[in-house]
Amino acid sequence: MAADRGAGIALAVAVGALAHGAVLVMFRAQNTLRVYLGERVDTALSGEILTTAAGIPTIAHLEHPEYLDRLDQLRRGSWALATALWSMAAALATAVSLVLSGVLLGEIYPALAALCVLAVFPLLGSHRASRYRQAARDASAQQVRQERRLHELCVGAEHAEELRISDSARELDGRAARLWREVTRRQALAQLRGSVWELGGWLCFVAGQVGAVWLVTQQVRAGRATPGDVLLVISLATQLQWQIWAVVWNSRRVADAGHIVGHFMWLRRYARAQRSPQRRPVPQRLQRGITLDGVSFRYPGAEAPALRDIHLELPAGKTVALVGVNGSGKTTLVKLLAGMYEPTAGAVRIDGRPLAEYTLDSWRARMSGIFQDYAQFHLLARETVGVGDVARLRERSAVARAVSGADAGGVVASLPAGLDTQLGPTFDGVDVSLGQWQKLALARALMRERPLLMVLDEPSAALDAKAEHDLYESFGRRPDAGSGGVTLLVSHRFSTVRMADLIVVLDGGRLVEKGSHEALMASGGVYADLYRLQANAYADRPTTAGAAGTVPRTGDGLTPAHNG
């Protein structure tokens, strides 16, 4: 009998040990699986967020602070979004066990089941705390972006020389630190306010626990319960507390994920709203040109419009120059022509039809150009040029023609492996000069051979006046190859502007003058004043003909001299 009893005890111990081991193994396996699935889902969600944002045809979400804040929070909150379903499942499972604990308490004394009802108070406190934290994160989003940007400026190579010469890195770092302290203070205050609510919720529950133990103790004194019931109530109440804590914790994670879901759904709705429906393709050739019909535009959140009631025709096959002081609306007008924004009022028309009737993809496929902030692609040289027309990225003959047309042959010849040279020191490539990057960007603009709109938006900051003049003469006088394409020049150098067929003058977002160089000079308006102002500046600048980096003067003080 004793031997059988000992064997039974040994078996029970063995079964208990195996069960405990199985629980530990399953717990570790659950955590490993949770992390693995969370990382997979997080990767997929991050990819979808980036793909959706990059696929939006307009650019307001890349420039407007409110939209940037949403995107930044969405990218940083992708993990909470990825693990939301797991947290929700955990919260539901814990809630079921919470109910079962309440049933057991009710078996001892029906009134004890009210402890489950008291779980509402910690949940309410957690919900209010989550709202405070979310509001603080939303309010701090722009400051977080600014702090990160300032620190990136301090450690990046792009502005390293200027920061070190001016010794401004310390100032930028200090500003970033102040921003971070302000963000931390705001979020700590929100955390404190939330903690007060959470503490109040838990105090209500603990008071209920104490009351439950007191109630059972009174039952023991009355002989209607046993001391074992007191221990059972204490054990179940403690278990109930941990279960409520688990529900609160997982509910908080679900609430955080729900906040991120709001940003995610906003992104998807915004992307759908901006996506072009099935519309007509653009014409193969411009017959009349591009017209701005009463166009006005105000940037999101701006008080004043950037453009006001613009009526303008860009004739097919012509070169049009856009002139104006900084902030006059030139770049905004270019963005509207490219379909990056839709006009607030009026319409951009292609051969008389509103641009909104065409698919933006087909319109942009017939555009080309180079902009002030042209990209420096750290790719192979042939790819850096070829991405100007992705469909012909691997056509070496097309790349070679573009390089020749942009007079970038000397740049390619100076590279160790020619067009197969990796560019950019970031990826162990060749570090080319700013002027060489510019030449390659110009070649990229020539990859599309029959554009309906060629935009040259002040791309030549690194070129001297003579080189810029030759550049615009080459681009501006290119034959339209039967496309009727419009070439739009944007420049502050009037020696370049004067060659255009039509000169358009913007001032304060309004079209104030248009006409040929001769007609505008004869009218003595804004253009003539700006032209003479620049001519006087050139005339007062001492130059030496033939000296490196100088521009020989001619009679008007603006036009570079030409040999022959």
URWODA-V197092 format. One record per residue. SS is DSSP state (h for helix, s for strand, l for the rest). PHI is phi as a letter, one per 30 degrees, with the letter a starting at -180 (999 if undefined). NEAR is the number of other C-alpha atoms within 10 Angstrom. Layout:
ss = [SS	SS]
phi = [PHI	PHI]
near = [NEAR	NEAR]
This chain:
ss = [l	h	h	h	h	h	h	h	h	h	h	h	h	h	h	h	h	h	h	h	h	h	h	h	h	h	h	h	h	h	h	h	h	h	h	h	h	h	h	h	h	h	h	h	h	h	h	h	h	h	h	h	h	h	h	l	l	l	l	h	h	h	h	l	h	h	h	h	h	h	h	h	h	h	h	h	l	h	h	h	h	h	l	h	h	h	h	h	h	h	h	h	h	h	h	h	h	h	h	h	h	h	h	h	h	h	h	h	l	h	h	h	h	h	h	h	h	l	h	h	h	h	h	h	h	h	h	h	h	h	h	h	h	h	h	h	h	h	h	h	h	h	h	h	h	h	h	h	h	h	h	h	h	h	h	l	l	l	l	h	h	h	h	h	h	h	l	l	h	h	h	h	h	h	h	h	h	h	h	h	h	h	h	h	h	h	h	h	h	h	h	h	h	h	h	h	h	h	h	h	h	h	h	h	h	h	h	h	h	h	h	h	h	h	h	h	h	h	h	h	h	l	l	l	l	l	h	h	h	h	h	h	h	h	h	h	h	h	h	h	h	h	h	h	h	h	h	h	h	h	h	h	h	h	h	h	h	h	h	h	h	h	h	h	h	h	h	h	h	h	h	h	h	h	l	l	l	l	l	s	l	l	l	l	l	l	l	l	s	s	s	s	s	s	s	s	s	l	l	l	l	l	l	l	l	l	s	s	s	s	s	s	s	s	s	l	l	l	s	s	s	s	s	l	l	l	l	l	l	h	h	h	h	h	h	h	h	l	l	l	l	l	l	l	s	s	s	s	s	s	l	l	s	s	h	h	h	s	l	h	h	h	h	h	l	l	s	s	s	s	l	l	l	l	l	l	l	l	l	s	h	h	h	h	h	h	h	h	h	h	h	h	l	l	l	h	h	h	h	h	h	h	h	h	h	l	l	l	h	h	h	h	h	l	l	l	l	h	h	h	l	s	s	l	h	h	h	l	l	s	l	l	l	h	h	h	h	h	h	h	h	h	h	h	h	l	l	l	l	l	l	l	s	s	s	s	s	l	l	l	l	l	l	l	h	h	h	h	h	h	h	h	h	h	h	h	l	l	l	l	l	l	l	l	l	s	s	s	s	s	l	l	l	h	h	h	h	l	l	l	l	s	s	s	s	s	s	l	l	s	s	s	s	s	s	l	h	h	h	h	h	h	h	l	l	h	h	h	h	h	h	h	h	h	h	h	h	h	h	l	l	l	l	l	l	l	l	l	l	l	l	l	l	l	l	l	l	l	l	l	l	l	l	l]
phi = [999	d	d	d	d	d	d	d	d	d	d	d	d	d	d	d	d	d	d	d	d	d	d	d	d	d	d	d	d	d	d	d	d	d	d	d	d	d	d	d	d	d	d	d	d	d	d	d	d	d	d	d	d	d	d	d	d	c	b	d	d	c	b	d	e	d	d	d	d	d	d	d	d	d	d	d	c	d	d	d	d	d	c	d	d	d	d	d	d	d	d	d	d	d	d	d	d	d	d	d	d	d	d	d	d	d	d	d	a	e	d	d	d	d	e	d	d	d	d	d	d	d	d	d	d	d	d	d	d	d	d	d	d	d	d	d	d	d	d	c	e	d	d	d	d	d	d	d	d	d	d	d	d	d	c	d	d	d	c	d	d	d	d	d	d	d	h	c	d	d	d	d	d	d	d	d	d	d	d	d	d	d	d	d	d	d	d	d	d	d	d	d	d	d	d	d	d	d	d	d	d	d	d	d	d	d	d	d	d	e	d	d	d	d	d	d	e	d	d	d	d	d	i	c	a	c	e	d	d	d	d	d	d	d	d	d	d	d	d	d	d	d	d	d	e	d	d	d	d	d	d	d	d	d	d	d	d	d	d	d	e	e	d	d	d	e	d	d	d	d	d	d	d	d	d	d	d	d	b	d	d	d	d	d	b	d	c	c	k	c	b	c	c	i	d	b	a	b	d	e	i	d	d	c	d	d	b	b	h	d	c	a	c	c	d	d	i	c	c	c	c	c	b	l	d	e	i	d	j	d	d	d	d	d	d	d	d	d	i	d	b	c	e	d	b	i	a	c	c	c	h	j	c	e	e	d	d	c	d	d	d	d	d	d	d	c	c	a	k	b	c	e	c	d	d	c	d	d	b	d	e	d	d	e	d	d	d	d	b	e	d	c	e	c	d	d	d	d	d	d	d	d	d	d	d	c	h	c	e	d	d	d	d	d	d	e	c	i	d	c	d	d	c	j	d	e	c	h	c	d	c	c	d	d	d	d	e	d	d	d	d	d	d	d	d	c	d	d	d	b	d	d	b	c	c	b	c	h	d	c	d	c	c	d	d	d	d	d	d	d	d	d	d	d	d	d	c	d	d	d	h	i	c	i	d	c	c	c	c	b	a	c	c	d	d	d	d	d	d	d	d	b	c	c	c	c	b	i	i	c	d	c	a	a	l	d	e	d	d	d	d	d	d	i	c	d	e	d	d	d	d	d	d	d	d	d	d	d	d	d	c	d	b	b	e	i	d	d	i	c	b	d	d	b	e	c	i	b	d	d	d	b	d	i]
near = [6	7	8	9	10	11	12	12	12	12	12	12	12	12	12	12	12	12	12	12	12	12	12	12	12	12	12	12	12	12	12	12	12	14	13	12	15	21	16	13	17	20	15	13	19	19	13	13	19	12	11	15	19	14	12	21	17	20	15	17	20	15	11	14	16	16	16	17	23	20	22	15	20	23	20	12	20	24	19	22	25	21	20	22	15	16	23	19	13	17	22	15	14	21	18	13	15	23	16	15	20	21	16	16	24	15	12	16	17	12	12	24	20	14	24	22	13	19	23	17	19	23	22	16	20	25	18	17	22	23	17	20	21	17	15	20	19	15	15	20	21	19	18	21	16	16	21	15	13	20	17	14	16	21	13	9	11	11	13	13	10	11	18	12	9	8	11	13	20	12	13	18	18	15	16	21	15	13	20	18	12	15	21	15	13	18	20	14	15	20	17	15	15	21	18	15	21	22	15	16	20	23	14	15	23	17	12	20	21	12	14	23	19	13	15	23	18	14	17	16	11	10	10	10	16	15	14	10	18	21	13	16	22	17	12	17	25	14	15	25	20	14	22	25	17	19	24	24	17	21	22	21	22	23	21	19	23	15	19	23	19	12	21	22	11	15	21	16	12	15	19	13	11	16	15	16	13	9	12	12	13	22	15	14	20	20	16	15	21	25	23	23	18	16	21	23	23	18	17	15	9	9	8	11	16	20	26	20	17	23	16	16	16	23	21	21	25	20	23	26	28	24	26	22	14	12	13	19	24	24	18	19	23	19	16	20	25	20	21	17	20	22	21	15	16	18	22	27	19	24	18	14	14	16	22	17	16	20	18	23	13	14	20	18	13	21	20	24	25	22	19	13	9	15	13	14	17	18	17	19	24	25	23	23	28	28	18	23	20	13	10	15	17	14	14	14	10	20	27	19	16	25	28	15	18	20	17	20	19	13	19	22	11	10	17	11	12	16	22	14	17	23	24	18	11	10	10	10	14	17	15	14	11	13	14	16	23	22	26	28	25	28	28	25	29	28	26	23	17	20	26	30	27	24	25	25	21	18	22	22	13	15	16	12	22	19	14	21	22	14	19	20	15	14	23	26	15	14	14	21	12	12	20	22	29	24	30	24	25	24	23	17	18	21	20	24	26	16	19	23	18	20	23	24	22	24	18	17	23	17	19	15	16	19	17	18	20	10	12	20	16	11	12	10	13	17	24	17	13	16	22	16	12	18	20	14	12	17	16	10	10	11	14	11	12	9	9	7	12	15	22	18	18	12	10	14	20	24	21	21	14	9	4	3]
